[in-house]
Amino acid sequence: MPYLTSAVLGAALCCFAFLGLKARGRKGSLDDFVSARNSQTSTTLGLSFVASGMGAWILFAPPEIGAFIGPLALAGYALGSSLPFIVLGFYGPSIRRALPEGRSIAEFAEACYGRGVRHWVTLVSVVYMACFLAAELTAIGAITSLLSDVPSSWVIIGVTLTTLLYTVSGGLRASLATDRWQAWLLLALLVVVSSVALWHLPAMPSSAAWPSIASSDALSVALTLVIAVTAANLFHQGYWQRVWAARDDHSLARGAWIGGIATVMIVMVIGGLGMLAAMNGVPLGEPPMPFFALLNNAPPWLAITALVLAVTLVASSVDTLQSGIASLIVSRSEQPGVSIALTRWMTVLLMVPVVVVALQGVSVLRLFLIADLVCAATVVPVLLGLWRRMTPLAAVGGGMAGLLGAILPGWVSHASISEGIMAASFPNSVPTLAPFLGALLASTVVSVLLAYLRTPWNQGQL
């Protein structure tokens, strides 16, 4: 059985590598490598948003939220997962007009506020995406151990090397090409796995009921997830790349809506499976993993299918993250060949510590939550960059106020700044609303106040 599983996974990865290498850009320019400028239709973008936004996380988080918290919190998670696409769909055309030759969120920040803010935004974005990469590779290792006898390290390294092969070689065009096929594949696999798992569910007992968490607590969790997931994903450079890759404004807007609506539907369906597993009395395991608990009563072949689904999910998100990081760290050198070579090597080198962390099998949830919180403290000042009253001082002040706002709730409630910092670092790895709401409100209020009180100075080009 391990040999069959290894062969199936190897075949899937080889197909992804073939599709990515086949789609390599022919222009050879740095700009085409990181932006695929003005080349993608709305359908391609929509499928790309779906594939790049999905990851192994959808097999863990939504089913658990559905099983233990209920539909309200699940709806918040689905909305938070799709909102970044919708925001860029609305906001992206303005960004394209203001910065037609742009390539990244960092360049947008520099054009609005100057090089200092660019460095800060680059750091936040790279840290967030590195956490995302580590989480995805850790997840595929855990899923491999759960569903097969194949060594998890083989799959972690195999996914990493395969995606690096075509993203380092072909850049964004390669990632977009594989996304298109991976989106259709993961949708088909989701239908197969979900249908078979539901068919083998035990009969629902007459005492079955929705998760019993209080509606106020569910609403709090929903708001927390909307803020955290939306803010963090707006620092996902892979999504920003697609702003300039779109053929035109209409393609961007329509593609964003396709991706957003599809993401809501997928997250709700997967989360609904978790709810059904809990309501039908399926043993959820320890730690609880409702989606995988559904596979216990299913035919053995479904485990291999689910593993291929997981590899597809991880590969589709990892190649987007690798391409996004490449566009952030790219040099502004006027020698395109040197710049592309440097970008490729830096992307490979950055993956080394990510893989080392993933091979440890440690939980990265707490680190993820901290990165989400930093993004929540920074996202509004960055997005206000197109407002002509905004200044670098207002942006930096808003970001600093956001960080202070994150620790303020715990500081006030415990009368201790150290307790406030501890609460904002999520010691129990549980997302709580107060730090995220404090970060978002403080950064918004201070940015707007400083923008009105100060005369614009040292602004960028926009």
Secondary structure, DSSP 4 states (H G I P E B T S, - for coil): -HHHHHHHHHHHHHHHHHHHHHT--SS--HHHHHH-TT-B-HHHHHHHHHHHH--GGGGTHHHHHHHHT-HHHHHHHHHHHHHHHHHHHHHHHHHHHH-TT--SHHHHHHHHH-HHHHHHHHHHHHHHHHHHHHHHHHHHHHHHHHH-SS-HHHHHHHHHHHHHHHHHHHHHHHHHHHHHHHHHHHHHHHHHHHHHHHHTPPPPPTT-------HHHHHHHHHHHHHHHHHHHTT-HHHHHHHHHBSSHHHHHHHHHHHHHHHHHHHHHHHHHHHHHHHTT---TTTT-HHHHGGGGS-THHHHHHHHHHHHHHHHHHHHHHHHHHHHH----S-HHHHHHHHHHHHHHHHHHHHHHHHHT---HHHHHHHHHHHHHHHHHHHGGGSTT--HHHHHHHHHHHHHHHHHHHHHHHT-HHHHHHHTT-TTS---HHHHHHHHHHHHHHHHHHHHHS---S----
